[in-house]
């Protein structure tokens, strides 16, 4: 623990929200049918009861996003956390 480091709220940033995320990305121009196939496969895996139970045990929240919503989310993350 880094108890000698100030919290972000103490640095004057009370509205900072940081979250980890895991997603699958591919190269630009990936054919839509490939994107759809990957999305369906990932959705199937993430719905497995054993995986859901394990993620719950680890206190990992799941949030499935469509490809367009995930792209927006990643762009926002890059904008929020990327170089200024």
N, CA, C and O atoms as CSV, one atom per row, in Angstrom:
chain,resi,resn,atom,element,x,y,z
A,1,UNK,N,N,0.837,-1.176,0.000
A,1,UNK,CA,C,0.000,0.000,0.000
A,1,UNK,C,C,0.884,1.241,0.000
A,1,UNK,O,O,1.951,1.255,0.613
A,2,UNK,N,N,0.441,2.259,-0.676
A,2,UNK,CA,C,1.212,3.493,-0.780
A,2,UNK,C,C,0.532,4.579,0.049
A,2,UNK,O,O,0.011,5.555,-0.490
A,3,UNK,N,N,0.545,4.394,1.363
A,3,UNK,CA,C,-0.191,5.319,2.243
A,3,UNK,C,C,0.377,6.730,2.249
A,3,UNK,O,O,-0.302,7.665,2.673
A,4,UNK,N,N,1.609,6.897,1.786
A,4,UNK,CA,C,2.203,8.238,1.762
A,4,UNK,C,C,1.845,9.007,0.484
A,4,UNK,O,O,2.214,10.173,0.338
A,5,UNK,N,N,1.135,8.366,-0.431
A,5,UNK,CA,C,0.709,9.033,-1.660
A,5,UNK,C,C,-0.688,9.617,-1.476
A,5,UNK,O,O,-1.557,8.978,-0.884
A,6,UNK,N,N,-0.904,10.824,-1.981
A,6,UNK,CA,C,-2.244,11.414,-1.851
A,6,UNK,C,C,-3.250,10.716,-2.769
A,6,UNK,O,O,-2.895,10.220,-3.839
A,7,UNK,N,N,-4.491,10.689,-2.337
A,7,UNK,CA,C,-5.579,10.176,-3.170
A,7,UNK,C,C,-5.870,11.200,-4.259
A,7,UNK,O,O,-5.546,12.377,-4.106
A,8,UNK,N,N,-6.473,10.765,-5.347
A,8,UNK,CA,C,-6.764,11.704,-6.435
A,8,UNK,C,C,-7.702,12.814,-5.970
A,8,UNK,O,O,-7.610,13.939,-6.460
A,9,UNK,N,N,-8.602,12.517,-5.032
A,9,UNK,CA,C,-9.477,13.576,-4.509
A,9,UNK,C,C,-8.664,14.630,-3.771
A,9,UNK,O,O,-9.000,15.813,-3.806
A,10,UNK,N,N,-7.591,14.203,-3.101
A,10,UNK,CA,C,-6.727,15.152,-2.400
A,10,UNK,C,C,-5.896,15.984,-3.366
A,10,UNK,O,O,-5.359,17.024,-2.986
A,11,UNK,N,N,-5.788,15.536,-4.601
A,11,UNK,CA,C,-5.056,16.280,-5.629
A,11,UNK,C,C,-5.973,17.217,-6.405
A,11,UNK,O,O,-5.551,17.837,-7.381
A,12,UNK,N,N,-7.222,17.321,-5.975
A,12,UNK,CA,C,-8.158,18.243,-6.617
A,12,UNK,C,C,-8.919,17.643,-7.784
A,12,UNK,O,O,-9.415,18.374,-8.641
A,13,UNK,N,N,-9.019,16.327,-7.830
A,13,UNK,CA,C,-9.753,15.667,-8.909
A,13,UNK,C,C,-10.846,14.765,-8.321
A,13,UNK,O,O,-10.746,13.540,-8.398
A,14,UNK,N,N,-11.893,15.370,-7.732
A,14,UNK,CA,C,-12.908,14.571,-7.045
A,14,UNK,C,C,-13.786,13.725,-7.961
A,14,UNK,O,O,-14.458,12.808,-7.490
A,15,UNK,N,N,-13.792,14.011,-9.246
A,15,UNK,CA,C,-14.685,13.291,-10.147
A,15,UNK,C,C,-13.991,12.220,-10.986
A,15,UNK,O,O,-14.592,11.677,-11.912
A,16,UNK,N,N,-12.742,11.915,-10.675
A,16,UNK,CA,C,-12.009,10.909,-11.438
A,16,UNK,C,C,-12.632,9.535,-11.201
A,16,UNK,O,O,-12.864,9.123,-10.065
A,17,UNK,N,N,-12.890,8.853,-12.288
A,17,UNK,CA,C,-13.372,7.474,-12.216
A,17,UNK,C,C,-12.431,6.634,-13.060
A,17,UNK,O,O,-12.270,6.879,-14.255
A,18,UNK,N,N,-11.822,5.659,-12.445
A,18,UNK,CA,C,-10.909,4.774,-13.167
A,18,UNK,C,C,-11.456,3.358,-13.086
A,18,UNK,O,O,-11.823,2.880,-12.013
A,19,UNK,N,N,-11.503,2.709,-14.214
A,19,UNK,CA,C,-11.950,1.326,-14.224
A,19,UNK,C,C,-11.088,0.530,-15.176
A,19,UNK,O,O,-10.680,1.015,-16.231
A,20,UNK,N,N,-10.823,-0.687,-14.786
A,20,UNK,CA,C,-10.102,-1.605,-15.660
A,20,UNK,C,C,-11.111,-2.245,-16.591
A,20,UNK,O,O,-12.286,-2.383,-16.251
A,21,UNK,N,N,-10.657,-2.627,-17.742
A,21,UNK,CA,C,-11.558,-3.325,-18.649
A,21,UNK,C,C,-10.763,-4.298,-19.500
A,21,UNK,O,O,-9.555,-4.160,-19.696
A,22,UNK,N,N,-11.479,-5.271,-19.987
A,22,UNK,CA,C,-10.892,-6.256,-20.871
A,22,UNK,C,C,-11.801,-6.365,-22.076
A,22,UNK,O,O,-13.015,-6.505,-21.930
A,23,UNK,N,N,-11.243,-6.304,-23.230
A,23,UNK,CA,C,-12.015,-6.431,-24.455
A,23,UNK,C,C,-11.154,-7.032,-25.544
A,23,UNK,O,O,-9.940,-7.170,-25.396
A,24,UNK,N,N,-11.785,-7.379,-26.610
A,24,UNK,CA,C,-11.079,-7.942,-27.753
A,24,UNK,C,C,-11.139,-6.926,-28.884
A,24,UNK,O,O,-12.210,-6.417,-29.216
A,25,UNK,N,N,-9.997,-6.636,-29.468
A,25,UNK,CA,C,-9.924,-5.686,-30.571
A,25,UNK,C,C,-9.240,-6.352,-31.755
A,25,UNK,O,O,-8.492,-7.317,-31.598
A,26,UNK,N,N,-9.504,-5.829,-32.917
A,26,UNK,CA,C,-8.866,-6.335,-34.122
A,26,UNK,C,C,-8.361,-5.167,-34.949
A,26,UNK,O,O,-8.564,-4.008,-34.587
A,27,UNK,N,N,-7.718,-5.465,-36.034
A,27,UNK,CA,C,-7.196,-4.398,-36.888
A,27,UNK,C,C,-8.329,-3.617,-37.562
A,27,UNK,O,O,-9.430,-4.133,-37.754
A,28,UNK,N,N,-8.040,-2.391,-37.908
A,28,UNK,CA,C,-9.012,-1.575,-38.646
A,28,UNK,C,C,-9.384,-2.284,-39.942
A,28,UNK,O,O,-8.537,-2.906,-40.583
A,29,UNK,N,N,-10.638,-2.189,-40.318
A,29,UNK,CA,C,-11.078,-2.778,-41.573
A,29,UNK,C,C,-11.431,-4.250,-41.474
A,29,UNK,O,O,-11.651,-4.904,-42.493
A,30,UNK,N,N,-11.486,-4.779,-40.259
A,30,UNK,CA,C,-11.867,-6.182,-40.084
A,30,UNK,C,C,-13.272,-6.376,-40.652
A,30,UNK,O,O,-14.168,-5.592,-40.338
A,31,UNK,N,N,-13.483,-7.385,-41.466
A,31,UNK,CA,C,-14.807,-7.585,-42.074
A,31,UNK,C,C,-15.897,-7.715,-41.007
A,31,UNK,O,O,-15.683,-8.372,-39.989
A,32,UNK,N,N,-17.056,-7.103,-41.227
A,32,UNK,CA,C,-18.139,-7.142,-40.243
A,32,UNK,C,C,-18.531,-8.557,-39.819
A,32,UNK,O,O,-18.876,-8.783,-38.660
A,33,UNK,N,N,-18.481,-9.506,-40.752
A,33,UNK,CA,C,-18.850,-10.873,-40.379
A,33,UNK,C,C,-17.857,-11.468,-39.378
A,33,UNK,O,O,-18.242,-12.273,-38.530
A,34,UNK,N,N,-16.596,-11.081,-39.468
A,34,UNK,CA,C,-15.592,-11.552,-38.505
A,34,UNK,C,C,-15.860,-10.904,-37.142
A,34,UNK,O,O,-15.810,-11.573,-36.110
A,35,UNK,N,N,-16.141,-9.607,-37.148
A,35,UNK,CA,C,-16.472,-8.901,-35.905
A,35,UNK,C,C,-17.679,-9.566,-35.246
A,35,UNK,O,O,-17.664,-9.824,-34.043
A,36,UNK,N,N,-18.712,-9.841,-36.021
A,36,UNK,CA,C,-19.921,-10.473,-35.483
A,36,UNK,C,C,-19.622,-11.860,-34.914
A,36,UNK,O,O,-20.119,-12.211,-33.844
A,37,UNK,N,N,-18.819,-12.642,-35.618
A,37,UNK,CA,C,-18.468,-13.982,-35.150
A,37,UNK,C,C,-17.707,-13.912,-33.835
A,37,UNK,O,O,-18.007,-14.657,-32.901
A,38,UNK,N,N,-16.733,-13.030,-33.758
A,38,UNK,CA,C,-15.965,-12.881,-32.515
A,38,UNK,C,C,-16.851,-12.408,-31.372
A,38,UNK,O,O,-16.741,-12.891,-30.245
A,39,UNK,N,N,-17.729,-11.459,-31.675
A,39,UNK,CA,C,-18.623,-10.935,-30.630
A,39,UNK,C,C,-19.544,-12.042,-30.106
A,39,UNK,O,O,-19.728,-12.178,-28.896
A,40,UNK,N,N,-20.110,-12.817,-31.003
A,40,UNK,CA,C,-20.987,-13.921,-30.583
A,40,UNK,C,C,-20.223,-14.932,-29.729
A,40,UNK,O,O,-20.723,-15.389,-28.701
A,41,UNK,N,N,-19.021,-15.275,-30.157
A,41,UNK,CA,C,-18.212,-16.245,-29.413
A,41,UNK,C,C,-17.863,-15.726,-28.015
A,41,UNK,O,O,-17.962,-16.461,-27.033
A,42,UNK,N,N,-17.460,-14.475,-27.934
A,42,UNK,CA,C,-17.122,-13.897,-26.629
A,42,UNK,C,C,-18.351,-13.821,-25.733
A,42,UNK,O,O,-18.265,-14.076,-24.532
A,43,UNK,N,N,-19.485,-13.473,-26.311
A,43,UNK,CA,C,-20.721,-13.396,-25.531
A,43,UNK,C,C,-21.084,-14.774,-24.978
A,43,UNK,O,O,-21.476,-14.895,-23.817
A,44,UNK,N,N,-20.956,-15.806,-25.802
A,44,UNK,CA,C,-21.226,-17.180,-25.354
A,44,UNK,C,C,-20.329,-17.562,-24.183
A,44,UNK,O,O,-20.799,-18.100,-23.180
A,45,UNK,N,N,-19.056,-17.285,-24.315
A,45,UNK,CA,C,-18.105,-17.643,-23.263
A,45,UNK,C,C,-18.430,-16.885,-21.976
A,45,UNK,O,O,-18.432,-17.467,-20.891
A,46,UNK,N,N,-18.701,-15.605,-22.100
A,46,UNK,CA,C,-18.966,-14.789,-20.914
A,46,UNK,C,C,-20.270,-15.158,-20.221
A,46,UNK,O,O,-20.477,-14.790,-19.064
A,47,UNK,N,N,-21.147,-15.875,-20.902
A,47,UNK,CA,C,-22.415,-16.315,-20.306
A,47,UNK,C,C,-22.311,-17.678,-19.627
A,47,UNK,O,O,-23.276,-18.132,-19.012
A,48,UNK,N,N,-21.166,-18.331,-19.726
A,48,UNK,CA,C,-21.010,-19.642,-19.094
A,48,UNK,C,C,-21.165,-19.516,-17.580
A,48,UNK,O,O,-20.511,-18.675,-16.962
A,49,UNK,N,N,-22.016,-20.336,-16.979
A,49,UNK,CA,C,-22.232,-20.244,-15.531
A,49,UNK,C,C,-20.952,-20.397,-14.710
A,49,UNK,O,O,-20.782,-19.705,-13.707
A,50,UNK,N,N,-20.053,-21.288,-15.117
A,50,UNK,CA,C,-18.817,-21.468,-14.351
A,50,UNK,C,C,-17.934,-20.227,-14.409
A,50,UNK,O,O,-17.304,-19.866,-13.415
A,51,UNK,N,N,-17.884,-19.574,-15.567
A,51,UNK,CA,C,-17.081,-18.358,-15.687
A,51,UNK,C,C,-17.724,-17.213,-14.912
A,51,UNK,O,O,-17.038,-16.462,-14.218
A,52,UNK,N,N,-19.038,-17.083,-15.033
A,52,UNK,CA,C,-19.733,-16.031,-14.280
A,52,UNK,C,C,-19.513,-16.206,-12.781
A,52,UNK,O,O,-19.279,-15.230,-12.067
A,53,UNK,N,N,-19.586,-17.450,-12.302
A,53,UNK,CA,C,-19.381,-17.718,-10.881
A,53,UNK,C,C,-17.964,-17.341,-10.456
A,53,UNK,O,O,-17.760,-16.746,-9.398
A,54,UNK,N,N,-16.999,-17.690,-11.284
A,54,UNK,CA,C,-15.600,-17.375,-10.947
A,54,UNK,C,C,-15.364,-15.873,-10.937
A,54,UNK,O,O,-14.690,-15.359,-10.044
A,55,UNK,N,N,-15.907,-15.170,-11.910
A,55,UNK,CA,C,-15.747,-13.717,-11.936
A,55,UNK,C,C,-16.423,-13.077,-10.726
A,55,UNK,O,O,-15.909,-12.108,-10.167
A,56,UNK,N,N,-17.572,-13.614,-10.320
A,56,UNK,CA,C,-18.240,-13.120,-9.109
A,56,UNK,C,C,-17.355,-13.337,-7.883
A,56,UNK,O,O,-17.233,-12.451,-7.037
A,57,UNK,N,N,-16.735,-14.523,-7.788
A,57,UNK,CA,C,-15.830,-14.807,-6.672
A,57,UNK,C,C,-14.694,-13.796,-6.603
A,57,UNK,O,O,-14.249,-13.421,-5.519
A,58,UNK,N,N,-14.235,-13.362,-7.760
A,58,UNK,CA,C,-13.129,-12.401,-7.836
A,58,UNK,C,C,-13.606,-10.951,-7.784
A,58,UNK,O,O,-12.801,-10.025,-7.896
A,59,UNK,N,N,-14.903,-10.756,-7.617
A,59,UNK,CA,C,-15.514,-9.417,-7.572
A,59,UNK,C,C,-15.250,-8.642,-8.863
A,59,UNK,O,O,-15.000,-7.437,-8.845
A,60,UNK,N,N,-15.312,-9.364,-9.982
A,60,UNK,CA,C,-15.135,-8.734,-11.292
A,60,UNK,C,C,-16.510,-8.577,-11.917
A,60,UNK,O,O,-17.188,-9.559,-12.219
A,61,UNK,N,N,-16.907,-7.333,-12.107
A,61,UNK,CA,C,-18.213,-7.044,-12.707
A,61,UNK,C,C,-18.130,-7.219,-14.215
A,61,UNK,O,O,-17.129,-6.870,-14.841
A,62,UNK,N,N,-19.173,-7.754,-14.775
A,62,UNK,CA,C,-19.233,-7.924,-16.226
A,62,UNK,C,C,-20.162,-6.874,-16.822
A,62,UNK,O,O,-21.203,-6.539,-16.257
A,63,UNK,N,N,-19.762,-6.377,-17.959
A,63,UNK,CA,C,-20.625,-5.454,-18.692
A,63,UNK,C,C,-20.387,-5.709,-20.173
A,63,UNK,O,O,-19.357,-5.319,-20.724
A,64,UNK,N,N,-21.332,-6.356,-20.798
A,64,UNK,CA,C,-21.203,-6.654,-22.225
A,64,UNK,C,C,-21.593,-5.411,-23.028
A,64,UNK,O,O,-22.622,-4.787,-22.770
A,65,UNK,N,N,-20.767,-5.070,-23.987
A,65,UNK,CA,C,-21.035,-3.930,-24.858
A,65,UNK,C,C,-21.053,-4.391,-26.307
A,65,UNK,O,O,-20.334,-5.316,-26.685
A,66,UNK,N,N,-21.862,-3.752,-27.095
A,66,UNK,CA,C,-21.827,-4.002,-28.534
A,66,UNK,C,C,-20.510,-3.451,-29.077
A,66,UNK,O,O,-19.837,-2.661,-28.414
A,67,UNK,N,N,-20.153,-3.873,-30.277
A,67,UNK,CA,C,-18.905,-3.388,-30.870
A,67,UNK,C,C,-18.893,-1.861,-30.980
A,67,UNK,O,O,-17.891,-1.248,-30.614
A,68,UNK,N,N,-19.958,-1.221,-31.466
A,68,UNK,CA,C,-19.920,0.241,-31.548
A,68,UNK,C,C,-19.787,0.910,-30.173
A,68,UNK,O,O,-19.056,1.891,-30.031
A,69,UNK,N,N,-20.482,0.388,-29.171
A,69,UNK,CA,C,-20.385,0.986,-27.825
A,69,UNK,C,C,-19.001,0.756,-27.227
A,69,UNK,O,O,-18.475,1.628,-26.534
A,70,UNK,N,N,-18.400,-0.420,-27.488
A,70,UNK,CA,C,-17.056,-0.676,-26.993
A,70,UNK,C,C,-16.054,0.270,-27.648
A,70,UNK,O,O,-15.151,0.778,-26.982
A,71,UNK,N,N,-16.208,0.507,-28.942
A,71,UNK,CA,C,-15.307,1.435,-29.650
A,71,UNK,C,C,-15.400,2.838,-29.045
A,71,UNK,O,O,-14.382,3.505,-28.863
A,72,UNK,N,N,-16.609,3.282,-28.737
A,72,UNK,CA,C,-16.791,4.597,-28.108
A,72,UNK,C,C,-16.130,4.609,-26.731
A,72,UNK,O,O,-15.446,5.566,-26.371
A,73,UNK,N,N,-16.341,3.537,-25.962
A,73,UNK,CA,C,-15.749,3.429,-24.631
A,73,UNK,C,C,-14.225,3.510,-24.708
A,73,UNK,O,O,-13.608,4.245,-23.937
A,74,UNK,N,N,-13.613,2.764,-25.630
A,74,UNK,CA,C,-12.153,2.771,-25.755
A,74,UNK,C,C,-11.666,4.157,-26.174
A,74,UNK,O,O,-10.685,4.660,-25.625
A,75,UNK,N,N,-12.339,4.774,-27.136
A,75,UNK,CA,C,-11.941,6.133,-27.544
A,75,UNK,C,C,-11.993,7.097,-26.363
A,75,UNK,O,O,-11.105,7.932,-26.195
A,76,UNK,N,N,-13.027,6.979,-25.555
A,76,UNK,CA,C,-13.164,7.851,-24.381
A,76,UNK,C,C,-12.026,7.575,-23.384
A,76,UNK,O,O,-11.464,8.506,-22.808
A,77,UNK,N,N,-11.690,6.293,-23.186
A,77,UNK,CA,C,-10.602,5.953,-22.272
A,77,UNK,C,C,-9.268,6.546,-22.766
A,77,UNK,O,O,-8.498,7.110,-21.988
A,78,UNK,N,N,-9.024,6.406,-24.046
A,78,UNK,CA,C,-7.785,6.960,-24.622
A,78,UNK,C,C,-7.761,8.484,-24.431
A,78,UNK,O,O,-6.732,9.058,-24.075
A,79,UNK,N,N,-8.901,9.122,-24.672
A,79,UNK,CA,C,-8.972,10.567,-24.489
A,79,UNK,C,C,-8.771,10.987,-23.042
A,79,UNK,O,O,-8.126,11.997,-22.762
A,80,UNK,N,N,-9.330,10.200,-22.123
A,80,UNK,CA,C,-9.229,10.538,-20.704
A,80,UNK,C,C,-7.831,10.256,-20.133
A,80,UNK,O,O,-7.337,11.007,-19.292
A,81,UNK,N,N,-7.198,9.167,-20.597
A,81,UNK,CA,C,-5.967,8.719,-19.980
A,81,UNK,C,C,-4.732,8.853,-20.879
A,81,UNK,O,O,-3.609,8.666,-20.412
A,82,UNK,N,N,-4.928,9.172,-22.149
A,82,UNK,CA,C,-3.801,9.281,-23.063
A,82,UNK,C,C,-2.992,10.547,-22.835
A,82,UNK,O,O,-3.330,11.371,-21.985
A,83,UNK,N,N,-1.928,10.688,-23.599
A,83,UNK,CA,C,-1.084,11.886,-23.466
A,83,UNK,C,C,-1.881,13.149,-23.748
A,83,UNK,O,O,-2.805,13.155,-24.562
A,84,UNK,N,N,-1.518,14.176,-23.083
A,84,UNK,CA,C,-2.184,15.490,-23.251
A,84,UNK,C,C,-1.299,16.410,-24.043
A,84,UNK,O,O,-1.669,17.557,-24.295
